[in-house]
Amino acid sequence: MTLYSEAKKIVIVILGAVFGAISLNYFLIPANVYASGFTGIAQLLASILQTTAIPASTGILLFILNIPVAILGWLKVGKSFTVYSFFSVAATTFFLELIPIRTISEDILLNAVFGGVLAAVGIGFTLKWGASTGGMDIVAMVLSRMKDKPIGLYFFTLNSIIILTAGLLYGWEKALYTLVTLYVTSRVIDVIHTRHEKLTAMIITKKGAQLQKSIHQKMVRGITKIPAKGGFTNEEKELLIIVVTRYELYDLEHIIKEVDPHAFTNIVNTTGIFGFFRTEGK
């Protein structure tokens, strides 16, 4: 990856952190509506600790919660991905502390919707550029590989705990608005990136051998090669079919652009796989 690409990725991660911090400090925290994953847990803990002798902000708690997750990700998921993800968490913590908490609207529904949209924009673009916002993304990836169950199951379980806790502590109306935020966040992320765990890439290229070599240098993924011919030109080409996780999509896109920028690639959601799919960390 070039220095320009690295710099651009860092800028995207920082912007994602800004969106996440604005979502929390301007919309979700003032309305007592909760985000998904570890961010929601940090919000809940901050709310509970406010009534004790040791209050702590959402940003600081989010950072502390992600330290053991970063160690787990480093060992099980991949070093580059984990470094960028932890940088995203650190940047979010910084902006949460920098940006003051203020009420933009008294309407709880507006806070839930706009908070969810802004959070999703930050998460979606961070994912699109090969990082994550840490927390549950990394934990769910590791658990999914160990148990061979969909990542969505773990997101659903954790978010259900957040919703139930919010309902018990602050009333079921807050829990319902939290559910609205989670739904909006999920839908917007689907538009910007994807929440599907696995994707299938179908690549039509004249440089099948070079592309296969470059992909195998960076990923441990099987590739199916099928002879193909252009419908208009009758040129001989190859169709490469590869199944990747959503976290590998960024790397795959850049490999294709470097080796054959004229390749035609179709990315489709993969709802299930039968047969061998490498799941252990790189």
GUDODO-706506 format. One line per 2 residues: their letters; for each residue x, y, z of N, C-alpha, C. Coordinates in steps of 0.2 Angstrom, whole numbers, plus 5000, padded with zeros to 4 digits. Layout:
A	X Y Z X Y Z X Y Z  ...
! end
This chain:
MT	5004 4994 5000 5000 5000 5000 5004 5006 5000  5003 5011 4996 5007 5017 4995 5006 5022 5002
LY	5010 5026 5002 5010 5031 5008 5004 5035 5007  5002 5037 5001 4996 5041 5000 4990 5037 5002
SE	4989 5031 5001 4984 5026 5003 4983 5026 5010  4989 5025 5013 4989 5024 5021 4987 5031 5024
AK	4989 5037 5021 4987 5043 5024 4979 5044 5023  4977 5042 5017 4970 5043 5016 4966 5038 5021
KI	4968 5032 5022 4965 5028 5027 4965 5031 5034  4970 5034 5036 4970 5037 5042 4965 5043 5043
VI	4965 5047 5038 4960 5052 5038 4953 5050 5038  4951 5044 5034 4945 5041 5034 4943 5039 5041
VI	4948 5036 5045 4947 5033 5051 4945 5039 5056  4949 5044 5056 4948 5050 5060 4941 5053 5059
LG	4939 5054 5052 4933 5057 5051 4927 5052 5054  4928 5046 5053 4923 5041 5056 4923 5042 5064
AV	4928 5043 5067 4928 5044 5074 4925 5051 5076  4926 5056 5072 4922 5062 5073 4915 5061 5072
FG	4912 5058 5067 4905 5056 5066 4903 5052 5072  4906 5047 5074 4904 5044 5080 4904 5048 5087
AI	4908 5052 5088 4908 5057 5094 4903 5062 5093  4901 5064 5087 4896 5069 5087 4889 5066 5088
SL	4889 5059 5085 4882 5055 5086 4881 5055 5094  4886 5053 5097 4885 5052 5105 4884 5058 5109
NY	4888 5063 5108 4888 5069 5112 4883 5074 5110  4880 5074 5104 4875 5079 5102 4868 5075 5102
FL	4868 5069 5101 4861 5066 5100 4860 5060 5105  4864 5055 5106 4862 5049 5109 4863 5050 5117
IP	4868 5053 5119 4870 5053 5126 4865 5058 5130  4863 5064 5127 4858 5069 5130 4851 5066 5130
AN	4850 5061 5125 4843 5058 5125 4842 5052 5129  4848 5050 5132 4848 5043 5135 4846 5037 5131
VY	4848 5038 5125 4847 5033 5120 4854 5029 5118  4854 5023 5117 4861 5019 5117 4863 5017 5111
AS	4869 5017 5109 4872 5014 5103 4873 5007 5104  4875 5004 5098 4876 4996 5098 4883 4995 5101
GF	4884 4988 5103 4891 4986 5104 4894 4989 5110  4900 4989 5110 4904 4991 5116 4903 4999 5117
TG	4901 5003 5112 4899 5010 5114 4893 5010 5118  4888 5006 5117 4882 5006 5121 4884 5004 5128
IA	4888 4999 5129 4890 4996 5135 4894 5002 5139  4898 5006 5136 4902 5011 5139 4897 5017 5141
QL	4892 5018 5137 4886 5023 5139 4883 5021 5145  4881 5014 5145 4877 5012 5151 4881 5012 5157
LA	4888 5010 5157 4892 5010 5163 4893 5018 5165  4894 5022 5160 4895 5029 5162 4889 5032 5166
SI	4883 5030 5163 4877 5032 5166 4876 5029 5174  4878 5023 5174 4878 5020 5181 4883 5023 5186
LQ	4889 5024 5183 4894 5027 5187 4893 5034 5189  4889 5038 5186 4888 5045 5188 4885 5046 5195
TT	4882 5040 5197 4878 5040 5204 4883 5038 5209  4889 5036 5207 4894 5034 5212 4900 5039 5213
AI	4904 5037 5217 4910 5041 5219 4916 5041 5214  4915 5036 5209 4920 5036 5204 4917 5037 5197
PA	4914 5043 5195 4911 5044 5188 4917 5043 5183  4915 5041 5177 4919 5041 5171 4915 5042 5165
ST	4918 5045 5160 4915 5047 5154 4914 5041 5149  4910 5042 5145 4909 5036 5140 4915 5035 5136
GI	4919 5041 5134 4925 5040 5130 4930 5036 5133  4932 5037 5140 4937 5034 5144 4935 5027 5145
LL	4928 5025 5146 4926 5018 5147 4927 5014 5141  4925 5018 5135 4926 5014 5128 4933 5012 5127
FI	4937 5017 5129 4945 5015 5128 4947 5009 5132  4945 5010 5138 4947 5004 5143 4944 4997 5141
LN	4938 4997 5139 4935 4991 5137 4938 4988 5131  4941 4992 5126 4944 4990 5120 4951 4988 5121
IP	4954 4989 5127 4961 4987 5128 4962 4979 5127  4958 4975 5131 4959 4968 5131 4956 4965 5124
VA	4952 4969 5121 4949 4967 5114 4955 4968 5109  4959 4973 5109 4964 4975 5105 4969 4969 5105
IL	4971 4967 5111 4976 4961 5112 4973 4955 5109  4967 4954 5110 4964 4948 5107 4964 4948 5099
GW	4962 4954 5097 4962 4955 5089 4969 4954 5087  4974 4957 5090 4981 4956 5088 4984 4949 5087
LK	4981 4945 5092 4983 4938 5092 4979 4933 5087  4973 4935 5086 4968 4931 5083 4965 4933 5076
VG	4965 4940 5075 4962 4942 5069 4967 4945 5064  4972 4949 5066 4977 4952 5061 4980 4958 5064
KS	4986 4959 5063 4990 4965 5066 4988 4971 5063  4988 4972 5056 4986 4978 5053 4979 4980 5055
FT	4974 4976 5054 4967 4977 5055 4966 4979 5062  4970 4976 5067 4969 4978 5074 4972 4985 5076
VY	4977 4986 5073 4981 4993 5074 4976 4998 5072  4973 4998 5066 4969 5003 5063 4962 5003 5067
SF	4960 4998 5070 4954 4997 5074 4955 5001 5080  4961 4999 5084 4962 5002 5090 4963 5010 5089
FS	4966 5012 5084 4967 5019 5082 4961 5022 5082  4956 5019 5078 4949 5022 5078 4946 5023 5085
VA	4947 5018 5089 4944 5018 5096 4947 5024 5100  4954 5025 5099 4958 5030 5102 4955 5037 5100
AT	4955 5038 5093 4952 5044 5090 4945 5046 5093  4941 5041 5093 4934 5042 5095 4934 5044 5103
TF	4938 5041 5107 4939 5043 5114 4941 5050 5114  4946 5052 5110 4949 5059 5110 4943 5064 5108
FL	4940 5063 5103 4934 5067 5101 4928 5067 5106  4927 5062 5109 4922 5062 5114 4924 5066 5120
EL	4930 5067 5122 4932 5071 5127 4933 5078 5125  4934 5079 5118 4935 5086 5115 4929 5089 5114
IP	4924 5086 5111 4917 5089 5109 4913 5089 5115  4910 5094 5117 4906 5095 5123 4899 5091 5122
IR	4896 5089 5127 4889 5086 5127 4884 5092 5127  4880 5092 5122 4875 5097 5121 4869 5094 5118
TI	4863 5097 5120 4857 5095 5117 4855 5099 5111  4854 5095 5105 4852 5099 5099 4845 5099 5098
SE	4841 5094 5100 4834 5093 5100 4831 5090 5106  4825 5092 5108 4822 5089 5114 4818 5083 5112
DI	4817 5082 5105 4813 5076 5102 4817 5070 5103  4815 5065 5107 4819 5059 5107 4820 5055 5101
LL	4815 5055 5097 4815 5051 5091 4820 5054 5086  4820 5061 5085 4825 5064 5081 4832 5062 5083
NA	4833 5062 5090 4840 5061 5093 4841 5053 5091  4837 5049 5092 4838 5042 5090 4839 5041 5083
VF	4836 5044 5078 4837 5043 5071 4843 5046 5069  4844 5053 5070 4850 5056 5068 4857 5053 5071
GG	4856 5052 5078 4862 5048 5081 4864 5042 5078  4859 5038 5076 4860 5032 5072 4863 5033 5066
VL	4860 5038 5062 4863 5039 5055 4870 5041 5055  4872 5046 5060 4879 5048 5060 4884 5043 5063
AA	4881 5039 5067 4886 5033 5070 4887 5028 5064  4882 5027 5060 4882 5022 5054 4887 5025 5049
VG	4887 5031 5048 4891 5034 5043 4898 5033 5045  4900 5035 5051 4907 5034 5054 4909 5027 5054
IG	4905 5022 5056 4906 5015 5056 4907 5012 5049  4902 5014 5044 4902 5012 5037 4908 5013 5033
FT	4910 5020 5034 4916 5022 5030 4923 5019 5033  4923 5018 5040 4929 5015 5043 4929 5008 5041
LK	4924 5004 5040 4924 4997 5038 4926 4997 5030  4923 5002 5027 4925 5002 5019 4932 5002 5018
WG	4936 5006 5022 4943 5007 5021 4947 5002 5025  4944 4996 5027 4948 4991 5030 4950 4991 5037
AS	4946 4995 5041 4947 4995 5048 4940 4994 5052  4940 4994 5058 4933 4994 5061 4933 4999 5067
TG	4928 4999 5071 4927 5003 5077 4929 4999 5083  4932 4993 5082 4934 4989 5088 4928 4986 5091
GM	4930 4984 5097 4924 4982 5102 4921 4975 5099  4915 4975 5098 4911 4969 5096 4913 4966 5090
DI	4915 4971 5085 4917 4968 5078 4923 4963 5079  4928 4964 5083 4933 4960 5084 4931 4954 5088
VA	4928 4955 5094 4925 4949 5098 4921 4944 5094  4916 4947 5090 4912 4943 5086 4916 4939 5081
MV	4921 4942 5078 4925 4939 5073 4928 4933 5076  4931 4934 5082 4935 4928 5085 4930 4923 5087
LS	4924 4925 5090 4920 4920 5092 4917 4916 5086  4915 4919 5081 4913 4916 5075 4917 4911 5072
RM	4924 4912 5073 4929 4908 5070 4930 4902 5075  4929 4903 5081 4930 4897 5086 4923 4893 5086
KD	4918 4896 5085 4911 4892 5086 4908 4891 5079  4911 4894 5074 4908 4893 5067 4900 4895 5067
KP	4899 4900 5070 4892 4903 5070 4892 4910 5067  4886 4912 5064 4886 4919 5061 4888 4925 5066
IG	4892 4930 5064 4893 4935 5068 4887 4939 5070  4882 4939 5066 4876 4942 5068 4873 4940 5074
LY	4874 4934 5076 4871 4931 5082 4874 4934 5088  4880 4936 5088 4884 4939 5094 4882 4946 5094
FF	4881 4950 5089 4879 4957 5089 4872 4957 5092  4867 4952 5089 4861 4952 5092 4860 4951 5099
TL	4864 4946 5102 4864 4945 5109 4867 4951 5113  4872 4954 5111 4875 4960 5115 4870 4965 5115
NS	4867 4967 5109 4863 4972 5108 4856 4971 5112  4854 4965 5113 4848 4963 5117 4849 4965 5124
II	4855 4963 5126 4857 4965 5133 4857 4972 5134  4860 4976 5130 4860 4983 5130 4853 4986 5131
IL	4848 4983 5126 4841 4986 5126 4838 4984 5133  4838 4978 5135 4835 4976 5141 4838 4980 5147
TA	4844 4981 5147 4847 4985 5153 4844 4992 5153  4844 4995 5147 4842 5002 5146 4834 5002 5148
GL	4831 4997 5147 4824 4997 5149 4823 4996 5156  4827 4992 5159 4826 4991 5167 4828 4997 5170
LY	4834 5001 5168 4836 5006 5172 4833 5013 5170  4830 5014 5164 4828 5020 5162 4821 5020 5159
GW	4818 5014 5159 4811 5014 5157 4811 5011 5150  4805 5008 5148 4805 5004 5142 4804 5008 5136
EK	4802 5015 5137 4802 5019 5131 4809 5021 5129  4814 5021 5133 4821 5022 5131 4824 5016 5127
AL	4821 5010 5130 4824 5004 5126 4821 5004 5119  4815 5006 5118 4812 5006 5112 4815 5011 5107
YT	4817 5017 5110 4821 5022 5105 4828 5019 5104  4831 5015 5109 4837 5012 5107 4837 5007 5102
LV	4831 5004 5102 4830 4999 5096 4829 5003 5089  4826 5008 5089 4826 5012 5083 4833 5014 5081
TL	4837 5017 5086 4844 5018 5084 4848 5013 5081  4847 5007 5084 4851 5001 5082 4848 4999 5075
YV	4842 4999 5073 4839 4998 5067 4842 5003 5061  4842 5009 5063 4844 5014 5058 4851 5013 5057
TS	4855 5012 5062 4862 5011 5061 4864 5005 5056  4860 5000 5058 4861 4994 5054 4860 4995 5046
RV	4854 4998 5045 4852 4999 5038 4857 5004 5034  4859 5009 5038 4864 5014 5034 4870 5011 5033
ID	4873 5007 5038 4879 5003 5037 4878 4998 5031  4873 4995 5030 4871 4991 5024 4872 4995 5018
VI	4870 5001 5017 4870 5005 5011 4877 5007 5010  4881 5009 5015 4888 5011 5014 4893 5006 5013
HT	4892 5001 5017 4897 4995 5016 4893 4988 5016  4893 4984 5021 4889 4978 5022 4890 4975 5029
RH	4885 4973 5031 4885 4969 5038 4886 4962 5037  4885 4959 5030 4886 4952 5029 4893 4950 5031
EK	4894 4944 5034 4900 4942 5036 4905 4940 5030  4901 4936 5025 4905 4934 5020 4902 4936 5013
LT	4907 4937 5008 4905 4940 5002 4909 4936 4996  4905 4935 4990 4908 4932 4985 4910 4937 4979
AM	4917 4937 4977 4919 4941 4972 4920 4937 4966  4917 4939 4960 4918 4936 4954 4921 4941 4949
II	4928 4939 4948 4932 4944 4944 4933 4941 4937  4932 4946 4932 4933 4944 4925 4939 4948 4923
TK	4945 4944 4921 4951 4948 4920 4955 4944 4914  4960 4948 4911 4965 4945 4907 4971 4943 4910
KG	4972 4945 4917 4978 4944 4920 4976 4939 4926  4973 4933 4925 4971 4928 4930 4977 4926 4934
AQ	4983 4924 4931 4988 4921 4935 4992 4927 4939  4993 4933 4937 4995 4938 4941 4991 4940 4947
LQ	4984 4940 4945 4980 4942 4950 4979 4936 4956  4979 4930 4954 4979 4925 4958 4985 4925 4963
KS	4991 4926 4960 4997 4926 4964 4997 4932 4969  4995 4938 4967 4994 4944 4972 4990 4943 4977
IH	4984 4939 4976 4979 4938 4981 4982 4933 4986  4985 4928 4984 4988 4923 4988 4994 4926 4992
QK	4997 4931 4990 5002 4934 4994 4999 4937 5000  4993 4940 5000 4990 4944 5005 4985 4940 5009
MV	4981 4935 5006 4976 4932 5009 4977 4924 5008  4974 4920 5013 4974 4913 5012 4967 4911 5010
RG	4965 4912 5004 4959 4910 5001 4959 4906 4995  4955 4901 4994 4955 4897 4988 4951 4901 4983
IT	4954 4900 4977 4951 4904 4971 4949 4898 4965  4943 4899 4963 4941 4895 4957 4942 4899 4951
KI	4945 4895 4946 4946 4899 4939 4942 4895 4934  4939 4899 4930 4934 4897 4925 4936 4901 4918
PA	4937 4897 4913 4939 4901 4907 4933 4905 4904  4934 4911 4902 4928 4915 4900 4930 4918 4893
KG	4925 4921 4890 4926 4924 4883 4922 4930 4883  4924 4936 4881 4920 4942 4880 4915 4941 4875
GF	4909 4944 4877 4903 4943 4872 4903 4947 4866  4906 4953 4866 4907 4957 4860 4914 4956 4857
TN	4919 4956 4861 4926 4956 4858 4928 4949 4856  4925 4943 4859 4928 4936 4859 4935 4936 4862
EE	4937 4940 4866 4944 4940 4869 4943 4934 4875  4949 4930 4875 4949 4925 4880 4951 4929 4887
KE	4947 4927 4892 4948 4930 4899 4947 4924 4904  4948 4926 4910 4947 4921 4915 4942 4924 4920
LL	4938 4919 4923 4933 4921 4929 4936 4918 4935  4938 4923 4940 4940 4921 4946 4935 4921 4951
II	4933 4916 4955 4928 4916 4960 4931 4915 4967  4930 4920 4972 4934 4920 4978 4929 4922 4984
VV	4928 4918 4989 4924 4920 4995 4929 4923 5000  4927 4929 5002 4931 4933 5008 4926 4935 5013
TR	4929 4937 5019 4925 4940 5024 4925 4948 5022  4920 4951 5025 4919 4958 5024 4925 4962 5026
YE	4929 4960 5030 4935 4964 5032 4941 4963 5027  4940 4958 5023 4946 4957 5018 4944 4961 5011
LY	4938 4964 5011 4935 4967 5005 4940 4973 5003  4942 4977 5007 4946 4982 5006 4953 4980 5003
DL	4956 4975 5006 4962 4973 5003 4961 4970 4996  4956 4966 4995 4954 4963 4988 4953 4968 4983
EH	4950 4974 4985 4949 4979 4980 4955 4982 4978  4960 4983 4982 4966 4987 4981 4970 4982 4977
II	4970 4976 4978 4974 4971 4974 4972 4971 4967  4965 4971 4966 4963 4971 4959 4965 4977 4955
KE	4964 4983 4959 4966 4989 4956 4973 4990 4954  4978 4987 4958 4985 4987 4957 4987 4982 4951
VD	4984 4976 4951 4986 4971 4946 4982 4972 4939  4976 4973 4939 4972 4974 4933 4966 4979 4934
PH	4967 4985 4933 4962 4990 4934 4956 4990 4930  4957 4986 4924 4952 4985 4919 4948 4979 4921
AF	4949 4976 4926 4945 4970 4928 4938 4972 4929  4933 4967 4928 4926 4968 4930 4925 4964 4936
TN	4923 4967 4941 4922 4963 4947 4915 4964 4950  4911 4958 4952 4905 4958 4954 4905 4955 4961
IV	4903 4960 4966 4903 4957 4973 4896 4956 4975  4894 4950 4978 4888 4948 4980 4888 4945 4987
NT	4882 4946 4991 4882 4944 4998 4882 4936 4998  4885 4933 5003 4885 4926 5003 4881 4924 5010
TG	4876 4921 5009 4872 4919 5015 4874 4913 5018  4877 4908 5015 4879 4902 5018 4885 4899 5014
IF	4889 4894 5017 4894 4891 5014 4894 4884 5016  4895 4879 5011 4895 4872 5013 4902 4870 5010
GF	4906 4866 5015 4913 4865 5013 4918 4869 5017  4924 4868 5015 4930 4871 5019 4930 4878 5017
FR	4931 4882 5023 4932 4889 5022 4937 4891 5028  4943 4893 5026 4948 4895 5031 4946 4900 5036
TE	4946 4898 5043 4943 4903 5048 4948 4905 5053  4954 4902 5053 4959 4904 5058 4962 4911 5056
GK	4965 4914 5061 4968 4921 5060 4974 4920 5055  4976 4925 5052 4982 4925 5047 4988 4924 5051
! end
